[in-house]
């Protein structure tokens, strides 16, 4: 949702001096070649393009982060786990650069494709009906985390019944097993899709400040 989970957050963080790009990415069901990988392709390409133009745009090429919400969190978590996987043919010089983000922020992300954990609509959109265990494992981001994954912040609500907290928990545990710096905040209330506008009166309303503090702690902000 480009309003509440992109533009509003971008404006909020831009006020704090952070340059924010909003990625409009392709979806698997749109008929693209290798449809299951188009979101990862777009995520990798976005990081590489920003990195390629960092000096021109007055940015630090070593402080490029990536944020994802809900289904976009699946794209982001897959990027964190599979940034080095070749999923598209190089287009230009930018594609010689690393697609590894320097940090990740995941808000109530879809991570796993496993039954009982995944978000059914996201799984169907990505993998179709009855994909089988091999595909479920291939696109469960938590199963592919390595020690090269970027430092990651996860933020979610315990009462989220759409994308259950187990998704974030599995990713956090995978990061810790790999020795990757990770931090997770589970707020009691907020449900799914709280973004910015749906947090009024709830403790989860502090999540943007939590994100800023974490970015400073991992030296991604001055």
N, C-alpha and C positions, 0 to 999 in steps of 0.2 A: 504494500500500500504506500504509494509515493507521497501521500500527505502526511499521515501520522508517524510512519516508520521510516521516513526519508527526509522530506523537506523540513518538517518541524524540528527533527533532531539536528539536521544540518544547520539550520538557523541558530539553534540553541548553542551548538558548539562553535559556530563561526564567531559568535559574540565573545567567546573565550580565546579568540586568536587562532583557532584551529582551521586550517583549510580543509574543506569537506567536498568530496565529489559524490554525486548520486549516480549509482549504476543502474541503468535500465537494462535488464538482461533477458536473454531468450529463455523460452520454456520448452521442456521436452516434447510436449504435445503439439507443437506448431509445425511439425513435419520436417524438421532439420535432419540432416545427415548426422548419425551418431547422437541422436536426440538425448540419450541419457547423460551425455557428457557436456551438453552445451552450457549449462550453468557454470561448471568448472572451467570450461574454455573461456567464458566471458570474465570470470573472476581472475584467472591467471593473466589474461590480456590486459585487464584494467590495471592491475598492479604494475605490469611491465610498462605500460604507456605512461603512467604517472612517474615511475622511476626514470624512464627515458627523458622526460621533460622536467625533471625535478629542478635542475639548475636554472633552466629558462623561466620556470614559474616561481623561483625563490623558495624552494622546498628542500628539506634534508632527505636525500635518497635513502638514508638509513633509519628514517622515522616514518615509514609508510604503514599505516594500520588498515584494518579491514573490519567492518562491523556488519553483522547480519541478524535479522529478526525472524523468528518463526521458520518458515520454509527457506527464507533467505539465510537463516542461520545454518541450514543444511549445506547450502552452497559455501558459506564461510568456513564451516567446520571441515568440509571436504578440502577446501583450499589449504587450510592449516595442516591437514594430513597428507595431501597429495599435490602440493605446490610444484613438485619436481616431476610429476608424471607427465609424459608427453601425450597430450590429448588433442592437439591440432598442429597442422603444418605451419612452420614459421612464415610470417608474412613480411617482416622487415627487420631492421636492426634491433628494434625494441625487444623482439622475441629471443634475442641472445642474452637478455638480462634475466636475473632471478625473479621468479613469480612469488617468492616467499614474502609474505607480509611480515613486518617487524613486530607486530602484535595483533591480536584478535580480540574483539569484543563481541560476545554472543549473548543475545537476549532471547529468552525462552525458545532456544533453537530446536528444530528437528535434527536429530543426530543419527539415530538408529533406524534401520529398516526392518528390524525384528518384530514379529507379531507380539502384541501385548505391550510394546514400548513405542513403536512408531506412531505417527499421525497417519491414519489410514488414507485420507485424501491425498496427502503429499506423496505417500508411497505409490498409490495408484497412478498419479500424474507422472511420476518419475519412471516407474518400472512396469506399469501396466498391471493387469490382473494376473494373479498366480505366477509371480516371477521365479519362484524357486529359491532354495537356500543360497546357491552360489551367487546369484545377483543380489540377494538381500545382504549377504556378507560384503560383497564388493562395494556396495554403496552405503554401508554403515560406517560412518566416519571414525567412530571410536575404535574400530578394529584395525585402523591403518595409521594411527599416530606413531611417530618416531621421535627420537630425542632431538631431531632437527625442527620440530614443530615450534611455532612462535609462542612466546608468553601469551597467556589467554585469561581473559576475565569473563566469567559467566554470571548472568543476572536473570533471575526467574522468580516466579511466585509458587508457593507450596500448594495453593488451591487451583492451579492450572489443570483443568481436566481435558483440555484440547491436545496440548503437547505435554505429556506427563513429565514431571521432574526427572524421572529416570534417564531421560535423554541427556540432560546436562550432567547428571551424576556420572553416567558412564564415560562421558568425554573427559570430565575432570579426573576420574580415576585413571583413565588411559594416559593422560598427561603426566600425572604423578608417577605412574609406573615407569614412564619414559624419562623421568627426571626433568620435565619441562616446568618452568615456573607457572603456576596457575592459582587463581583465586576465584571462589564461588560465593555468591550472595543469594540466599533463598529467603525471600520475604514471605511472611505468613499469608498476606492477602495481595491481590492484584490480578488474579486470574490470568487469562491469555490476552496478549495484545495490548498491554497497558501503555506502552510507548511513553508519551509525555502527557497527553491530554486526559488520560483515564487514571491518573494517580492522585487526584485531589483528595486530601484528607487521609491518605494512607502512608505508612512508613516507606513504601516503595517509591514515593515521590522523590526521594533523595538520590535515586539511581544515577542521574546525570552527574551529580557532584561526586558520587562514588567512582564513576568512570574517570573523571578528571583526576581525582586523587590517585587512582591506580596508575594512570598514564604517567603521572609525575614520579610515582614510586618505581616504575620500571624504566624511568629515564626516557620516556617517549615525549615528554613535555618539559620545557624549561620552567 
